[in-house]
Amino acid sequence: MNKLIATLLTGLFATSVFAQTSSTTTSSVPAATPTQMTSGASTTVDTPVTKADAKAQAKADKADAKADEKAAKADAKAEKKIAKADAKARKDKAEANKDAAEKKADAVK
Protein backbone atom coordinates (compact mmCIF):
# COMPACT_ATOMS: atom_id res chain seq x y z
CA MET A 1 0.00 0.00 0.00
CA ASN A 2 2.83 2.39 0.85
CA LYS A 3 4.49 1.72 -2.50
CA LEU A 4 1.24 2.47 -4.28
CA ILE A 5 0.83 5.79 -2.47
CA ALA A 6 4.48 6.67 -3.10
CA THR A 7 4.07 5.90 -6.80
CA LEU A 8 0.93 8.03 -7.06
CA LEU A 9 2.57 10.96 -5.28
CA THR A 10 5.65 10.72 -7.48
CA GLY A 11 3.46 10.76 -10.56
CA LEU A 12 1.56 13.75 -9.23
CA PHE A 13 4.73 15.73 -8.62
CA ALA A 14 6.16 14.76 -11.99
CA THR A 15 3.06 15.95 -13.84
CA SER A 16 2.89 19.19 -11.89
CA VAL A 17 6.52 19.97 -12.71
CA PHE A 18 5.92 19.13 -16.35
CA ALA A 19 2.83 21.35 -16.48
CA GLN A 20 4.75 24.31 -15.04
CA THR A 21 7.55 24.33 -17.59
CA SER A 22 7.32 27.22 -20.01
CA SER A 23 6.66 26.42 -23.60
CA THR A 24 9.23 27.53 -26.10
CA THR A 25 8.02 30.26 -28.40
CA THR A 26 9.73 31.73 -31.38
CA SER A 27 10.15 35.46 -31.27
CA SER A 28 10.76 37.87 -34.10
CA VAL A 29 12.79 40.08 -31.76
CA PRO A 30 16.49 39.17 -31.84
CA ALA A 31 18.12 38.15 -28.57
CA ALA A 32 20.17 40.73 -26.71
CA THR A 33 23.87 40.65 -27.39
CA PRO A 34 26.32 40.48 -24.48
CA THR A 35 27.40 44.10 -25.05
CA GLN A 36 23.82 45.27 -24.59
CA MET A 37 23.47 43.29 -21.40
CA THR A 38 26.65 44.62 -19.80
CA SER A 39 26.00 48.26 -20.59
CA GLY A 40 23.82 48.61 -17.49
CA ALA A 41 21.13 50.56 -19.32
CA SER A 42 17.81 48.89 -19.79
CA THR A 43 16.72 48.95 -23.36
CA THR A 44 13.34 48.02 -24.71
CA VAL A 45 12.71 47.12 -28.29
CA ASP A 46 9.42 48.34 -29.69
CA THR A 47 8.31 46.31 -32.65
CA PRO A 48 6.52 48.56 -35.11
CA VAL A 49 3.02 47.44 -35.88
CA THR A 50 2.32 47.41 -39.56
CA LYS A 51 -1.05 48.13 -41.07
CA ALA A 52 -1.33 44.51 -42.20
CA ASP A 53 -0.60 43.25 -38.68
CA ALA A 54 -3.19 45.57 -37.19
CA LYS A 55 -5.74 44.49 -39.78
CA ALA A 56 -5.02 40.82 -39.16
CA GLN A 57 -5.31 41.34 -35.40
CA ALA A 58 -8.63 43.17 -35.82
CA LYS A 59 -9.92 40.37 -38.01
CA ALA A 60 -8.86 37.76 -35.45
CA ASP A 61 -10.49 39.75 -32.64
CA LYS A 62 -13.69 40.01 -34.64
CA ALA A 63 -13.67 36.26 -35.30
CA ASP A 64 -13.10 35.59 -31.59
CA ALA A 65 -15.96 37.88 -30.63
CA LYS A 66 -18.23 36.17 -33.13
CA ALA A 67 -17.27 32.74 -31.80
CA ASP A 68 -17.88 33.88 -28.22
CA GLU A 69 -21.29 35.25 -29.19
CA LYS A 70 -22.17 32.00 -30.93
CA ALA A 71 -21.12 29.99 -27.89
CA ALA A 72 -23.14 32.26 -25.61
CA LYS A 73 -26.22 31.76 -27.78
CA ALA A 74 -25.73 27.99 -27.71
CA ASP A 75 -25.37 28.06 -23.92
CA ALA A 76 -28.53 30.14 -23.56
CA LYS A 77 -30.42 27.77 -25.83
CA ALA A 78 -29.22 24.76 -23.84
CA GLU A 79 -30.17 26.40 -20.53
CA LYS A 80 -33.63 27.20 -21.90
CA LYS A 81 -34.05 23.61 -23.02
CA ILE A 82 -32.95 22.32 -19.60
CA ALA A 83 -35.34 24.69 -17.83
CA LYS A 84 -38.19 23.51 -20.04
CA ALA A 85 -37.36 19.86 -19.34
CA ASP A 86 -37.19 20.54 -15.58
CA ALA A 87 -40.56 22.27 -15.65
CA LYS A 88 -42.08 19.35 -17.54
CA ALA A 89 -40.57 16.86 -15.08
CA ARG A 90 -41.96 18.82 -12.11
CA LYS A 91 -45.38 18.94 -13.77
CA ASP A 92 -45.32 15.19 -14.48
CA LYS A 93 -44.24 14.45 -10.91
CA ALA A 94 -47.01 16.63 -9.47
CA GLU A 95 -49.54 14.90 -11.70
CA ALA A 96 -48.26 11.47 -10.65
CA ASN A 97 -48.47 12.44 -6.97
CA LYS A 98 -52.03 13.68 -7.52
CA ASP A 99 -53.00 10.43 -9.23
CA ALA A 100 -51.41 8.40 -6.43
CA ALA A 101 -53.30 10.41 -3.82
CA GLU A 102 -56.58 9.88 -5.69
CA LYS A 103 -55.97 6.12 -5.90
CA LYS A 104 -55.13 6.00 -2.23
CA ALA A 105 -58.32 7.94 -1.39
CA ASP A 106 -60.38 5.59 -3.58
CA ALA A 107 -58.79 2.54 -1.89
CA VAL A 108 -59.69 3.88 1.56
CA LYS A 109 -63.39 4.28 0.63
N, C-alpha and C positions, 0 to 999 in steps of 0.2 A: 504494500500500500504506500509506503514511504517513497519507494522508487517511482511509483506512478505519479504521485504528487510532485516529486522533484522534476520529473520529465515534463509535466504540464507547466510548471512554473518556468522552467528553462525555455520552453517553447514560447510562453507568453512574453518573457523578456526579449527573446530573440526577435519576435515579430514587432514588438514595440520599438526596438532599436532600428530595425529595418524601415519601419514606417516613418521614423523621424529623420532619416537621412535626406538631404536636399537633393532634388533632382538636378541633373546637369542641363543647363540651357545654353543655347548658343546665342551670343550677343554680337550685335553689329558694331559695338563700341570696342576699339582695340584696348588691350590690357595696358596698364600703366607701366612705363619703363622704369628701371631702377633709378635713373636720374631724377625722374619726377617724384618718386617716392622719398628720396633723400633730401629734397629741397626744403622740406619743412612746411611749405605752403600747401594748403589744401586747394586742389583744383577740381572743378566740376566740368564735365563735358556735356554741353547741351546739344542734343541731336536735333537738327532742324526738321520740322515737320513739313513735309511737302504737301501740296494740294491733293495729290493722288492718295497719300497716306490718310489725310484727314477725311477724304471722301470715302475711302474704304472703311475707315473706323466708323463713320456715320452710318454707312450701309450695314455694317455688322451690328451696331447698336440698335438700328431700326429692326433688323431681323430678330435680335434677342428680345426686344420689346414685343414684337408680334408673337413670338413663340411663348413668352410669358403670359400674354393676354389669352392666347389659345388654351394654354394649360389652365388658367384661371377659369375660363368658361367651362372647360371639361370638368374641373373640380366642382363648380357650382351646379352643373347638370347632374353629376353623380350624387352630390349632397341632396339635391331635390328629389332624385329618384329614391334615395335611402329614406328620406323623410316620408315620402309617399308610401313606401313599403311598410315602414314602422306604423304609420297611421292605419293602414289596412290590417296589419297584424293585431293592433290594439282593438280595432273594431270587431274583427273575427273572434278574438278572445272574449270580448264583452258579450258578444252574441252567444258564444258557446256557454259562458257562465250563466247567462239568462236561460238558455234552453235546459241546462242541467238543473237549475233552480226550479224551473217549471216541472220537469220530470220528477224531481224530488217531492214537490208539493202534490203532484198527482198521485204519487206512490203512497203518500201519507193518508190521503183521503180514502 
